[in-house]
Amino acid sequence: MLSQTLAAEVLSLARGGGADFAELFAEDTLTTTLRLHQGEVKDAGGGNLFGAGLRLLYGTRVVYAYTNDVTPTGLRDLADQVARARGGAGETTREGTGGLDFRRVDAAPLYVAREHPLHAAKRDKLALMRRAHGAAAGVGDVKTVDVNYLDRVQRVLIANSEGVWAEDERVWTRLTVSAIAQDGTLRETGSYGPGAGQGLEFFETATPEQIGAEAARIANAMLRAGYAPAGKLPVVIGNEFGGVIFHEACGHILETTAVEKNASVFADKMGEKIAHESVTAIDDGTIPGAWGMVTVDDEGMPGERTVLIEKGVLKSFMVDRVGSLKTGYARTGSGRRQNYTFAPASRMRSTFIDNGQETPESLISGVKRGIYARKMGGGSVTPGTGDYNFAVQEAYMIRDGRVAEPLKGASLVGNGAQDLRNIVGVAGDLALGQGMCGSVSGSLPTDVGQPHILISEITVGGRA
């Protein structure tokens, strides 16, 4: 992508104003998006993002700039500009350019795509989408089906003034189906959108037929549901995307982006018990082929498996370079960014509550009256506090230890830190769900996940 000679010159130029550290991030990203509505192609898009960003650190102070001109002249100009951005202190100098002895980061690819998206024709991708459409259209009361396909190939280079030289190719593929079931004035939507850090071979295990059928199943199951009751109730939350609550309400306040500002309720809790002893939570960048896989992060550090909470005790935060400088905690390979227009920050990868000793059946059987939140939907969280409000896409009443009638309009309202203590049972059926996580360094592919869990009491929003 860039020569080591040019990268070394640019980094040295950038440090000419007295910076302690300089980092160059270059990328070349190709994206394909396709949409079917009622089996017909409605949108076909994509694009190529190509550019570079340059970061300087003066102690913990960050200066960042970027350009889509990656010619030698364009990069030299960027280095001059960013070196002057400290507030006008001093002039840049071209003395001492070059001479860095780069060391390649020794990080073998965690996964190599077998059916690379760039080698597949659009007609092959459309064929996958039509298979998903066929599995959902006309099933039960399903009247409308949308299918969205995404693939993204990002090639990056990270070089810094410490001599780090890291290159990586990231491949993401995803298929999302939205099915609308309708009967007269009744109308409900079911959606399902798994993805992976893999090529089109992902659809051999998560087949388009399975994806389409799951979206249709949810829509039909909820079509004639009654309204959920309101009040404080025990809740069993399903696996896979059920982990979105932990991700949003707890995960973000375990990133040093929040901890370094004392904007996290966990900032001073290291080594303390913050959750029920059945809870072990992990953020893992090393799962081969996962949506949140990180062979190397966007600071050039190999990904790691980070135990955040072990048997209820806070063990680690997710730490990037600046977070490490500000907090003193060791980096965890968690520095991520959407693209070259963002400076990196501490971000989640594949974040989940780990397997426990129960089964979904044993958790449900212990509830006399409560809610089974089988599939979670979207919601909102208050940064720093972990207060949240999440919709439930698929919910059921639990009566006398059995799953009973379906419920619509259910939401879960709570506080992440408090609910960690109220988790009283964890099953052993861990599964991951995929999403896009937005924060200070942009929108990133992350896995959420958990086994089925039982929370002793949550405020359920519904009809009183």
C-alpha positions as CSV (number, residue, x, y, z in Angstrom):
1,M,0.0,0.0,0.0
2,L,2.8,2.4,1.0
3,S,6.6,1.9,1.0
4,Q,8.4,1.7,4.3
5,T,10.7,4.5,3.1
6,L,7.8,6.8,2.5
7,A,6.1,5.9,5.7
8,A,9.3,6.5,7.7
9,E,9.7,9.9,6.1
10,V,6.1,10.9,6.8
11,L,6.3,9.8,10.5
12,S,9.5,11.7,11.0
13,L,8.1,14.8,9.4
14,A,5.0,14.6,11.6
15,R,7.2,14.5,14.7
16,G,9.1,17.5,13.7
17,G,7.0,19.7,15.9
18,G,8.0,17.8,19.0
19,A,5.4,15.0,19.3
20,D,6.2,12.0,21.5
21,F,4.6,9.5,19.1
22,A,3.4,9.4,15.5
23,E,1.1,6.8,13.8
24,L,0.1,6.4,10.2
25,F,-3.0,4.5,9.3
26,A,-3.8,3.8,5.6
27,E,-6.7,1.9,4.2
28,D,-8.3,0.7,1.0
29,T,-11.9,-0.5,1.5
30,L,-14.3,-2.0,-1.0
31,T,-18.0,-2.3,-0.1
32,T,-21.0,-4.0,-1.9
33,T,-24.6,-3.5,-0.9
34,L,-27.7,-5.1,-2.5
35,R,-31.4,-5.0,-1.6
36,L,-34.3,-7.1,-2.7
37,H,-37.9,-6.0,-2.1
38,Q,-40.5,-8.6,-2.8
39,G,-38.0,-10.5,-4.8
40,E,-37.1,-7.6,-7.1
41,V,-33.7,-5.8,-7.0
42,K,-34.3,-2.3,-5.6
43,D,-30.8,-1.1,-4.8
44,A,-27.3,-2.1,-5.8
45,G,-24.5,0.0,-4.5
46,G,-21.0,0.0,-3.2
47,G,-17.9,2.1,-3.1
48,N,-14.2,2.4,-2.6
49,L,-12.8,4.3,0.4
50,F,-9.1,5.1,0.1
51,G,-7.0,7.3,2.3
52,A,-4.8,7.8,5.3
53,G,-4.9,9.3,8.8
54,L,-2.0,10.6,10.9
55,R,-2.1,10.7,14.7
56,L,0.4,12.6,17.0
57,L,0.6,12.2,20.7
58,Y,2.0,14.9,23.0
59,G,1.8,13.1,26.3
60,T,-1.9,12.2,26.3
61,R,-2.9,15.1,24.0
62,V,-4.0,13.8,20.6
63,V,-3.8,15.6,17.2
64,Y,-5.3,13.8,14.3
65,A,-5.7,14.6,10.6
66,Y,-6.5,12.7,7.5
67,T,-6.4,12.9,3.7
68,N,-7.6,10.9,0.6
69,D,-4.4,12.1,-1.2
70,V,-1.9,9.3,-0.5
71,T,0.7,10.4,-3.0
72,P,4.1,11.2,-1.5
73,T,3.3,14.9,-1.9
74,G,-0.1,14.6,-0.3
75,L,1.3,12.6,2.7
76,R,4.2,15.0,3.2
77,D,1.7,17.9,3.2
78,L,-0.5,16.1,5.8
79,A,2.6,15.5,8.0
80,D,3.5,19.2,7.8
81,Q,-0.1,20.2,8.7
82,V,-0.5,17.9,11.6
83,A,2.9,18.8,13.1
84,R,1.8,22.5,13.1
85,A,-1.6,21.7,14.7
86,R,-0.2,21.8,18.2
87,G,-1.3,25.4,18.5
88,G,1.4,27.1,16.5
89,A,4.2,26.0,18.8
90,G,7.4,25.7,16.6
91,E,7.9,25.0,13.0
92,T,8.3,21.6,11.4
93,T,11.6,20.5,10.2
94,R,12.7,17.9,7.6
95,E,15.8,16.9,9.5
96,G,16.1,13.3,10.5
97,T,13.5,12.0,8.0
98,G,13.5,8.3,7.4
99,G,15.7,5.7,9.1
100,L,13.0,3.8,11.1
101,D,13.7,0.1,11.4
102,F,10.2,-1.2,11.0
103,R,9.3,-4.6,12.6
104,R,6.4,-6.5,11.1
105,V,3.8,-7.4,13.7
106,D,3.9,-11.2,13.9
107,A,0.1,-12.0,13.8
108,A,-0.9,-14.8,11.5
109,P,-4.4,-14.3,10.0
110,L,-7.0,-15.7,12.3
111,Y,-9.2,-16.6,9.3
112,V,-8.7,-16.5,5.5
113,A,-11.9,-16.2,3.4
114,R,-12.4,-19.3,1.2
115,E,-15.0,-17.7,-1.1
116,H,-13.7,-14.1,-1.2
117,P,-16.5,-11.6,-1.9
118,L,-14.3,-9.7,-4.4
119,H,-14.0,-12.9,-6.5
120,A,-17.8,-13.6,-6.5
121,A,-20.2,-12.1,-9.2
122,K,-23.2,-10.0,-8.1
123,R,-25.4,-12.7,-9.7
124,D,-24.1,-15.2,-7.2
125,K,-24.8,-12.8,-4.3
126,L,-28.3,-12.2,-5.7
127,A,-28.9,-15.9,-5.8
128,L,-28.2,-16.2,-2.1
129,M,-30.7,-13.3,-1.5
130,R,-33.4,-15.0,-3.6
131,R,-33.0,-18.2,-1.6
132,A,-33.6,-16.2,1.6
133,H,-36.6,-14.4,0.1
134,G,-38.1,-17.8,-1.0
135,A,-37.8,-19.1,2.6
136,A,-39.8,-16.2,4.0
137,A,-42.3,-15.1,1.4
138,G,-45.8,-16.5,1.9
139,V,-44.9,-18.4,5.0
140,G,-47.9,-18.2,7.3
141,D,-49.2,-14.6,7.1
142,V,-46.0,-13.0,5.7
143,K,-46.9,-10.5,3.0
144,T,-43.7,-8.5,2.6
145,V,-40.1,-9.5,2.6
146,D,-37.0,-7.3,2.3
147,V,-33.5,-8.9,1.9
148,N,-30.3,-6.9,2.4
149,Y,-26.8,-8.1,1.5
150,L,-23.5,-6.5,2.6
151,D,-19.9,-7.4,2.0
152,R,-16.9,-5.3,3.0
153,V,-13.2,-5.8,2.4
154,Q,-10.8,-3.5,4.2
155,R,-7.1,-3.6,3.7
156,V,-5.1,-1.6,6.2
157,L,-1.6,-0.6,7.1
158,I,-0.5,0.7,10.5
159,A,3.0,2.1,10.9
160,N,4.3,4.1,13.9
161,S,7.3,5.9,15.2
162,E,8.1,2.9,17.5
163,G,8.8,0.9,14.4
164,V,5.6,-1.1,14.3
165,W,4.5,-2.2,10.8
166,A,1.2,-4.1,10.6
167,E,-0.9,-5.0,7.6
168,D,-4.2,-6.8,7.6
169,E,-7.2,-7.6,5.4
170,R,-10.6,-7.7,7.0
171,V,-13.5,-9.4,5.3
172,W,-17.1,-9.1,6.5
173,T,-20.3,-10.6,5.0
174,R,-23.9,-10.3,6.2
175,L,-27.4,-11.1,5.1
176,T,-30.4,-9.5,6.8
177,V,-34.1,-10.5,6.2
178,S,-37.1,-8.5,7.3
179,A,-40.5,-10.1,7.1
180,I,-43.8,-8.4,7.7
181,A,-46.8,-10.6,8.7
182,Q,-50.2,-9.1,8.3
183,D,-53.8,-10.1,9.0
184,G,-56.3,-7.3,8.5
185,T,-55.2,-4.4,10.7
186,L,-52.7,-6.6,12.6
187,R,-49.1,-6.2,11.4
188,E,-45.8,-7.4,12.9
189,T,-42.2,-7.5,11.7
190,G,-39.6,-10.1,12.3
191,S,-36.0,-9.6,11.3
192,Y,-32.8,-11.7,11.4
193,G,-29.4,-10.6,10.2
194,P,-26.4,-12.9,11.0
195,G,-22.9,-12.1,9.6
196,A,-19.3,-13.1,10.0
197,G,-15.7,-12.1,9.4
198,Q,-15.8,-14.6,6.5
199,G,-16.4,-14.8,2.8
200,L,-19.5,-16.3,1.1
201,E,-18.7,-19.7,2.7
202,F,-20.4,-18.3,5.8
203,F,-23.7,-19.1,4.1
204,E,-22.9,-22.8,4.1
205,T,-23.5,-22.8,7.9
206,A,-26.0,-20.0,8.3
207,T,-27.9,-20.8,5.1
208,P,-30.1,-18.2,3.4
209,E,-33.1,-20.5,4.0
210,Q,-32.4,-20.5,7.7
211,I,-32.1,-16.7,7.8
212,G,-35.3,-16.2,5.9
213,A,-37.3,-18.8,7.8
214,E,-36.2,-17.3,11.2
215,A,-37.4,-13.8,10.2
216,A,-40.8,-15.3,9.1
217,R,-41.1,-17.3,12.2
218,I,-40.7,-14.3,14.5
219,A,-43.2,-12.2,12.5
220,N,-45.9,-14.9,12.5
221,A,-45.3,-15.7,16.2
222,M,-45.9,-12.1,17.2
223,L,-48.8,-11.3,14.8
224,R,-51.6,-12.2,17.2
225,A,-49.8,-11.6,20.5
226,G,-51.5,-9.8,23.4
227,Y,-49.8,-6.9,25.1
228,A,-47.1,-7.4,27.7
229,P,-47.9,-6.6,31.4
230,A,-46.1,-3.8,33.1
231,G,-44.2,-4.0,36.3
232,K,-41.2,-5.5,38.0
233,L,-40.9,-9.1,37.0
234,P,-38.3,-11.9,36.7
235,V,-37.1,-12.1,33.1
236,V,-35.3,-14.9,31.2
237,I,-33.4,-13.3,28.3
238,G,-32.6,-15.5,25.3
239,N,-29.1,-16.2,24.0
240,E,-27.4,-14.7,20.9
241,F,-28.6,-11.1,20.4
242,G,-29.9,-11.1,24.0
243,G,-26.3,-10.0,24.8
244,V,-27.1,-6.5,23.4
245,I,-28.1,-5.4,26.9
246,F,-24.7,-6.3,28.4
247,H,-23.0,-4.7,25.4
248,E,-24.8,-1.4,25.6
249,A,-25.5,-1.0,29.3
250,C,-22.2,-2.5,30.6
251,G,-19.7,-2.9,27.7
252,H,-19.3,0.7,26.9
253,I,-18.6,1.7,30.5
254,L,-15.8,-1.0,30.6
255,E,-14.0,0.8,27.7
256,T,-11.2,3.2,28.8
257,T,-12.8,5.8,26.6
258,A,-15.3,6.2,29.5
259,V,-13.0,5.1,32.3
260,E,-10.3,7.7,31.6
261,K,-12.8,10.5,32.0
262,N,-14.3,9.0,35.2
263,A,-17.5,8.7,33.2
264,S,-18.0,5.1,34.1
265,V,-19.6,3.7,37.3
266,F,-16.9,1.0,37.2
267,A,-13.9,3.4,37.0
268,D,-12.7,2.7,40.6
269,K,-14.0,-0.9,40.9
270,M,-11.1,-2.9,39.6
271,G,-10.7,-6.1,41.7
272,E,-14.1,-5.6,43.3
273,K,-17.2,-7.8,42.9
274,I,-19.6,-6.0,40.5
275,A,-21.8,-8.9,39.4
276,H,-23.4,-12.1,40.6
277,E,-20.9,-14.9,40.9
278,S,-22.4,-16.8,38.0
279,V,-21.3,-14.0,35.6
280,T,-18.1,-14.2,33.7
281,A,-17.9,-11.7,30.8
282,I,-15.3,-11.6,28.0
283,D,-14.3,-9.4,25.1
284,D,-12.6,-11.5,22.5
285,G,-10.9,-10.4,19.3
286,T,-9.4,-13.9,18.6
287,I,-12.4,-15.9,17.5
288,P,-11.6,-17.1,14.0
289,G,-14.1,-15.9,11.4
290,A,-16.2,-13.9,14.0
291,W,-17.9,-10.7,13.0
292,G,-15.9,-8.9,15.7
293,M,-12.6,-10.7,14.9
294,V,-9.4,-8.6,15.2
295,T,-6.2,-10.1,13.9
296,V,-4.5,-6.8,14.6
297,D,-6.3,-3.8,16.0
298,D,-6.2,-0.3,14.4
299,E,-3.1,0.6,16.4
300,G,-1.2,-2.4,15.1
301,M,-1.5,-4.6,18.2
302,P,-2.5,-8.3,17.8
303,G,-6.0,-8.9,19.1
304,E,-6.5,-10.6,22.5
305,R,-9.0,-12.4,24.6
306,T,-9.8,-10.1,27.5
307,V,-11.6,-11.4,30.6
308,L,-13.6,-8.4,31.8
309,I,-15.4,-10.0,34.7
310,E,-14.6,-13.3,36.3
311,K,-17.1,-14.9,38.6
312,G,-18.5,-11.5,39.3
313,V,-15.2,-9.8,40.0
314,L,-14.0,-6.9,37.7
315,K,-10.7,-8.1,36.1
316,S,-10.0,-5.8,33.2
317,F,-11.1,-2.9,31.0
318,M,-10.8,-2.7,27.2
319,V,-7.7,-0.5,26.7
320,D,-6.3,1.4,23.7
321,R,-3.0,3.3,23.6
322,V,-4.3,6.7,24.9
323,G,-6.5,4.9,27.5
324,S,-3.4,3.1,28.7
325,L,-1.4,6.3,29.0
326,K,-4.3,7.9,31.0
327,T,-5.2,5.0,33.2
328,G,-2.0,3.0,33.6
329,Y,-3.7,-0.2,32.5
330,A,-2.0,-2.4,29.8
331,R,-3.4,-2.3,26.3
332,T,-5.7,-5.1,25.2
333,G,-5.7,-4.9,21.4
334,S,-8.9,-2.9,21.6
335,G,-8.0,0.2,19.6
336,R,-10.5,0.4,16.7
337,R,-11.9,2.9,14.2
338,Q,-14.5,2.9,11.5
339,N,-12.0,4.1,8.9
340,Y,-9.1,6.5,8.3
341,T,-11.2,9.6,9.0
342,F,-11.4,8.6,12.7
343,A,-8.7,8.3,15.4
344,P,-8.8,5.0,17.2
345,A,-10.4,4.5,20.6
346,S,-11.0,1.6,23.0
347,R,-13.9,-0.4,21.5
348,M,-15.6,-3.8,21.9
349,R,-14.9,-6.8,19.6
350,S,-16.9,-9.9,20.4
351,T,-18.3,-9.2,23.8
352,F,-20.4,-11.8,25.7
353,I,-21.4,-13.3,29.0
354,D,-19.7,-16.8,29.1
355,N,-21.4,-20.2,29.6
356,G,-22.8,-21.1,33.0
357,Q,-24.1,-24.4,34.5
358,E,-27.9,-24.1,34.0
359,T,-30.1,-24.9,31.0
360,P,-32.7,-22.7,29.4
361,E,-35.4,-25.1,30.7
362,S,-34.1,-25.0,34.3
363,L,-34.1,-21.2,34.2
364,I,-37.6,-21.0,33.0
365,S,-38.9,-23.7,35.3
366,G,-37.9,-21.7,38.3
367,V,-40.1,-18.7,37.3
368,K,-43.7,-18.7,38.6
369,R,-44.7,-15.5,36.7
370,G,-42.4,-13.6,34.5
371,I,-41.3,-12.8,30.9
372,Y,-39.3,-14.8,28.4
373,A,-37.5,-12.3,26.2
374,R,-36.5,-14.7,23.4
375,K,-35.3,-12.1,20.9
376,M,-34.2,-8.6,21.8
377,G,-34.6,-5.6,19.6
378,G,-33.1,-2.1,19.7
379,G,-33.0,0.5,22.4
380,S,-31.2,3.3,24.1
381,V,-28.6,3.7,26.8
382,T,-27.5,6.7,28.9
383,P,-23.7,6.9,28.6
384,G,-21.8,6.6,31.8
385,T,-24.7,5.4,34.0
386,G,-25.7,2.3,32.0
387,D,-29.4,3.2,32.3
388,Y,-31.2,1.5,29.4
389,N,-34.5,0.9,27.7
390,F,-34.7,-2.0,25.2
391,A,-37.6,-3.3,23.1
392,V,-38.2,-7.0,23.0
393,Q,-38.7,-8.3,19.4
394,E,-40.1,-11.7,20.5
395,A,-41.6,-12.2,24.0
396,Y,-43.7,-14.7,25.9
397,M,-45.4,-14.9,29.3
398,I,-43.9,-17.4,31.7
399,R,-46.6,-19.1,34.0
400,D,-45.8,-21.7,36.6
401,G,-42.4,-22.5,35.0
402,R,-43.7,-22.9,31.4
403,V,-43.6,-20.7,28.4
404,A,-47.1,-19.5,27.7
405,E,-48.8,-16.9,25.3
406,P,-46.8,-14.5,23.1
407,L,-46.6,-10.9,24.1
408,K,-46.1,-7.7,22.1
409,G,-45.1,-4.2,23.1
410,A,-42.6,-5.5,25.8
411,S,-39.6,-3.4,26.8
412,L,-37.0,-3.9,29.5
413,V,-36.0,-0.9,31.5
414,G,-33.1,-1.0,33.9
415,N,-29.5,-0.3,34.8
416,G,-26.6,-2.4,33.6
417,A,-24.5,-2.2,36.8
418,Q,-27.5,-3.1,38.9
419,D,-28.7,-5.9,36.7
420,L,-25.3,-7.6,36.7
421,R,-26.0,-8.2,40.4
422,N,-29.5,-9.4,39.7
423,I,-28.4,-12.2,37.2
424,V,-29.1,-15.3,39.3
425,G,-28.7,-18.0,36.6
426,V,-26.7,-18.5,33.5
427,A,-27.2,-21.4,31.0
428,G,-24.6,-23.1,28.8
429,D,-25.9,-22.3,25.3
430,L,-23.7,-19.4,24.4
431,A,-24.4,-17.9,21.0
432,L,-23.3,-14.7,19.3
433,G,-25.3,-12.1,17.4
434,Q,-24.0,-9.4,15.1
435,G,-24.5,-5.7,15.1
436,M,-22.9,-2.3,14.3
437,C,-21.7,-0.4,17.3
438,G,-21.4,3.4,17.2
439,S,-19.1,5.4,19.5
440,V,-16.4,8.1,19.3
441,S,-14.4,6.3,16.6
442,G,-17.3,5.5,14.3
443,S,-19.5,2.5,13.6
444,L,-17.9,-0.9,13.9
445,P,-18.9,-4.5,13.4
446,T,-19.2,-6.1,16.9
447,D,-20.6,-9.4,18.2
448,V,-22.8,-9.4,21.2
449,G,-23.7,-12.6,23.0
450,Q,-24.7,-14.7,26.0
451,P,-26.4,-17.9,27.0
452,H,-29.9,-17.7,28.3
453,I,-29.8,-15.8,31.6
454,L,-32.3,-15.3,34.4
455,I,-32.5,-11.8,36.0
456,S,-34.4,-11.9,39.3
457,E,-36.2,-8.6,38.6
458,I,-36.4,-6.0,35.8
459,T,-38.9,-3.3,35.1
460,V,-41.0,-4.5,32.2
461,G,-42.6,-1.8,30.1
462,G,-46.0,-2.8,28.7
463,R,-49.7,-2.2,29.5
464,A,-50.7,-2.0,33.1
